[in-house]
Amino acid sequence: MITTLTAEEHRANMLKAIDKMRKAGVTEKTGGPFGCVIYLNGEIIAAEGNRVIADHDPTAHAEVVAIREACKKVGSHDLSGAILYTSCMCCPMCYSASYWARISKVYYAAACDDYADIFDDSVIYKDLELPFHDRFLKPEELCRAEANKVWDEFRALPDGARY
């Protein structure tokens, strides 16, 4: 369940995400200008900026870095009840990571159109709307039977991870 916050508390959390945005993109230059805060159970449990350049990691978006930190802090992959504040609209990867982490609510500051001249996620959104085999990366099936043998082994485990 999401904690009820006042408008001022939401604003303060978003301003912290925007501070992380400035730090990442303008002052420390660890990545693009993106920042994220995750709030759970009355406190900020993660506040991170983009680290794509610093970490040489294309997945080190502010939201993903913050989700990783928050999960470590709570000792779980499940962030149900958490609120994610991001300085900019989530790209498809960050939206998916938020979804898989079971984030309960996302707030964003800047819209994609505000920075499309620098970072344009629209091509990915459009690509994801295409039929699977018509997408840019042209995914192809390979070794399905072998992979399904492992799925059968996993299904048989009484203690297999389910999430």
ROFI-318891 format. One record per residue: residue in three letters; x, y, z of N, C-alpha, C in turn. Coordinates in steps of 0.05 Angstrom, whole numbers, padded with zeros to 5 digits, always signed. Atoms other than C-alpha are relative to their C-alpha. Layout:
REM residues N
alaXYZXYZXYZ...
***
This chain:
REM residues 163
met+00017-00024+00000+00000+00000+00000+00017+00025+00000ile-00015-00024+00002+00025+00069-00018-00006+00018+00024thr+00003-00020-00022+00038+00118+00039-00012+00025-00011thr+00012-00026+00008-00004+00181+00035+00020+00022+00006leu-00019-00022-00004+00041+00241+00025-00015+00026-00007thr+00011-00026+00007+00025+00315+00022+00012+00009-00026ala-00011-00011+00024+00036+00355-00041+00029+00010+00004glu-00026-00010-00006+00096+00387-00007+00021-00023+00002glu-00018+00023-00003+00127+00319+00009+00006-00012-00028his-00005+00010+00027+00117+00295-00063+00020+00019-00015arg-00017-00020+00013+00149+00360-00088+00029-00002+00011ala-00026+00003-00012+00208+00352-00040+00015-00024-00011asn-00012+00025+00011+00221+00281-00065+00007+00004-00029met-00006-00005+00028+00217+00303-00137+00024+00019-00003leu-00022-00019+00001+00264+00362-00124+00027-00014+00006lys-00024+00016-00006+00314+00312-00095+00008-00016-00025ala-00006+00014+00026+00309+00271-00160+00012+00020-00020ile-00010-00020+00019+00320+00335-00200+00028+00009+00009asp-00027-00006-00009+00381+00350-00156+00019-00022-00009lys-00016+00022+00009+00408+00281-00173+00004+00002-00031met-00002-00005+00028+00393+00297-00246+00022+00019-00007arg-00021-00021+00005+00436+00360-00244+00027-00011+00006lys-00025+00011-00008+00491+00324-00207+00011-00020-00021ala-00009+00020+00020+00494+00266-00257+00007+00012-00027gly-00003-00010+00028+00488+00306-00321+00017+00025-00003val-00012-00026+00003+00517+00374-00306+00025+00003+00017thr-00024-00006-00017+00565+00376-00247+00020-00024+00001glu-00019+00023-00001+00594+00305-00240+00003-00014-00027lys-00001+00012+00027+00579+00283-00311+00004-00030+00000thr-00002+00029-00001+00570+00210-00293-00018-00013-00021gly+00018+00010+00021+00517+00203-00347-00018+00023-00009gly+00019-00020+00009+00458+00239-00378-00014+00012+00024pro+00014-00013-00022+00417+00287-00336-00026-00013+00008phe+00023+00015-00010+00371+00238-00302+00005-00007+00029gly-00002+00006-00029+00357+00228-00228-00025-00014+00009cys+00023+00016-00010+00312+00183-00187+00002-00002+00030val+00003+00004-00028+00287+00177-00116-00021-00022+00004ile+00020+00020-00007+00251+00117-00086-00007+00003+00029tyr+00010-00005-00027+00208+00128-00025-00017-00024+00009leu+00015+00023-00010+00181+00072+00018-00002+00001+00031asn+00004+00001-00029+00152+00067+00088+00010+00025+00015gly-00006-00025-00014+00162+00140+00105+00028+00011-00003glu-00028-00011+00004+00233+00149+00080+00009-00005-00029ile-00013+00004+00026+00275+00156+00018+00020-00023+00004ile-00017+00023-00003+00309+00089+00009+00022-00001-00021ala-00020-00002+00021+00348+00107-00054-00003+00027-00014ala-00001-00025+00015+00369+00171-00089+00025-00002-00018glu-00023+00005+00018+00412+00161-00151-00003+00016-00025gly-00001-00012+00026+00433+00193-00215+00009-00019-00021asn-00009+00016+00023+00449+00166-00284+00030-00006+00003arg-00028+00008-00002+00516+00128-00285+00010-00014-00025val-00007+00014+00025+00519+00104-00358+00029+00005-00007ile-00028-00007+00008+00585+00141-00372+00020-00010+00021ala-00018+00007-00021+00618+00130-00305+00004-00030+00002asp-00002+00029-00003+00603+00056-00303+00003-00016-00026his-00002+00013+00027+00608+00042-00378-00021-00021-00002asp+00022+00019-00001+00540+00010-00371-00025+00013-00011pro+00024-00012+00012+00482+00026-00417-00026-00004+00015thr+00024+00005-00017+00433-00001-00365+00001+00016+00025ala-00003-00015-00025+00457+00046-00310-00015+00026+00000his+00018-00023-00002+00399+00094-00318-00006+00005+00029ala+00006-00008-00028+00380+00132-00255-00020-00019+00013glu+00021+00017-00012+00318+00090-00244+00010-00028+00006val-00011+00026-00004+00354+00024-00252+00020-00001+00023val-00019-00002-00022+00411+00046-00206-00015+00002+00026ala+00016-00004-00025+00360+00069-00154-00015-00025+00008ile+00015+00025-00006+00319+00005-00159+00020-00021+00011arg-00020+00019-00011+00383-00037-00149+00007+00007+00029glu-00007-00009-00027+00402+00005-00088-00023-00005+00020ala+00024+00004-00017+00331+00003-00059-00004-00030+00007cys+00003+00029-00004+00327-00073-00068+00021-00010+00020lys-00021+00009-00019+00393-00083-00032-00007+00010+00028lys+00007-00011-00026+00370-00038+00024-00022-00015+00014val+00022+00015-00013+00305-00075+00036+00004-00030+00000gly-00005+00029+00001+00334-00143+00021-00020-00016-00015ser+00020+00014+00016+00283-00161-00032-00001+00012-00028his+00005-00010+00027+00268-00155-00106-00027+00014-00002asp+00027-00010+00000+00198-00133-00087-00002+00027+00015leu+00002-00027-00011+00188-00058-00076-00030+00009+00001ser+00028-00007-00002+00112-00061-00068-00004+00022+00020gly+00005-00023-00018+00086+00003-00037+00019+00023-00004ala-00019-00022+00005+00145+00044-00062-00010+00019-00021ile+00005-00021+00019+00139+00109-00099+00026+00007-00013leu-00024-00007+00015+00189+00124-00154-00004+00028-00011tyr+00000-00027+00010+00204+00197-00170+00023+00002-00020thr-00021-00002+00020+00242+00207-00235-00001+00027-00013ser-00002-00027+00011+00267+00271-00264-00011+00002-00029cys+00010+00001+00028+00244+00250-00334-00017-00025-00003met+00017+00024+00005+00193+00201-00362+00018-00025-00004cys-00015+00025+00002+00216+00129-00358+00003-00009-00029cys-00004+00013+00025+00247+00098-00420-00013-00028+00003pro+00012+00027-00002+00220+00029-00437+00014-00019+00020met-00015+00017-00019+00276-00005-00397-00007+00007+00029cys+00005-00009-00027+00264+00037-00335-00029-00005+00009tyr+00028+00006-00006+00189+00029-00339-00002-00030+00006ser+00002+00029-00005+00198-00047-00344+00014-00007+00026ala-00014+00006-00026+00248-00048-00286-00018+00008+00023ser+00019-00009-00021+00197-00009-00244-00023-00019+00003tyr+00022+00020+00000+00143-00057-00264+00008-00026+00014trp-00009+00025-00011+00184-00119-00247+00007+00003+00030ala-00006-00005-00028+00205-00087-00180-00026+00004+00016arg+00026-00004-00013+00131-00078-00165-00003+00027+00013ile+00004-00028-00009+00138-00003-00155-00030+00006-00002ser+00029-00005-00001+00068+00021-00136-00008+00025-00015lys+00008-00025+00014+00070+00091-00167+00025+00013-00010val-00022-00015+00012+00115+00131-00213-00009+00029-00005tyr+00004-00029+00006+00119+00207-00216+00024+00008-00017tyr-00022-00011+00016+00160+00243-00269-00002+00030-00002ala+00000-00029+00003+00181+00315-00280-00001+00007-00029ala-00001-00007+00028+00203+00327-00352-00013-00022-00017ala+00012+00019+00019+00164+00295-00409+00020-00006-00022cys-00018+00008+00021+00199+00259-00466+00004+00021-00021asp-00002-00022+00021+00183+00316-00514+00019+00022+00009asp-00017-00021-00010+00223+00363-00469+00029-00004-00006tyr-00028+00006+00005+00289+00329-00486+00004-00018-00024ala-00002+00018+00023+00275+00291-00550+00022+00007-00020asp-00022-00008+00017+00327+00332-00586+00027-00011+00009ile-00024+00011-00010+00380+00299-00542-00002-00030+00005phe+00005+00028-00006+00351+00233-00518-00028-00007-00011asp+00026+00005+00013+00295+00205-00562-00007-00030+00004asp+00010+00027-00005+00260+00144-00534-00022-00009-00019ser+00024+00007+00016+00204+00147-00585+00006-00022-00020val-00006+00022+00019+00241+00101-00634-00002-00027+00014ile+00003+00025-00015+00243+00047-00580-00029-00007+00005tyr+00029+00005-00004+00170+00056-00563-00013-00009-00025lys+00011+00008+00026+00152+00051-00637+00008-00028-00007asp-00010+00026+00007+00196-00010-00646-00015-00021+00017leu+00014+00019-00017+00161-00045-00587-00028-00005-00009glu+00027+00004+00010+00094-00035-00621-00001-00019-00024leu-00001+00018+00024+00116-00076-00682-00003-00029+00008pro+00000+00029-00006+00104-00151-00686+00029-00008+00006phe-00026+00008-00011+00161-00187-00651+00022-00003-00021his-00021+00006+00020+00198-00210-00714+00005+00023-00019asp-00004-00023+00017+00191-00142-00748+00016+00022+00014arg-00014-00020-00016+00229-00105-00694+00029+00004-00010phe-00026-00009+00009+00296-00070-00705+00022-00022+00004leu-00021+00020-00006+00338-00126-00673-00006-00027-00012lys+00008+00024+00014+00302-00180-00712+00004-00026+00016pro-00004+00023-00017+00297-00231-00655-00007-00026-00015glu+00005+00026+00012+00302-00303-00679+00003-00022+00021glu+00000+00023-00019+00287-00367-00642+00024-00018-00007leu-00023+00018+00003+00347-00414-00631+00002-00017+00025cys-00003+00020-00021+00353-00477-00588-00023+00000+00020arg+00023-00001-00017+00282-00474-00562-00004-00026+00016ala+00004+00026-00014+00278-00549-00545+00019-00003+00023glu-00020+00001-00022+00342-00545-00504-00007+00018+00023ala+00008-00019-00021+00318-00484-00466-00025-00011+00015asn+00024+00011-00013+00251-00518-00453+00006-00023+00019lys-00009+00022-00018+00287-00577-00421+00007+00013+00027val-00007-00014-00025+00315-00528-00369-00026+00010+00014trp+00025-00009-00012+00245-00498-00359-00014-00024+00014asp+00012+00024-00012+00220-00569-00345+00014-00007+00026glu-00016+00005-00024+00276-00579-00294-00008+00020+00022phe+00007-00022-00019+00259-00512-00261-00028-00004+00011arg+00028+00005-00009+00184-00529-00258-00001-00022+00021ala+00000+00023-00018+00201-00593-00221+00012+00007+00027leu-00012-00008-00025+00239-00556-00166-00022+00009+00020pro+00021-00009-00019+00196-00549-00103+00006+00027+00011asp-00008-00026-00012+00235-00487-00082+00010+00020-00021gly-00008-00018+00022+00245-00453-00150-00010+00028+00004ala+00007-00028-00004+00245-00378-00147-00024+00008-00018arg+00023-00010+00015+00179-00347-00169-00003+00030+00007tyr+00003-00029-00005+00172-00272-00177-00016+00014-00021
***
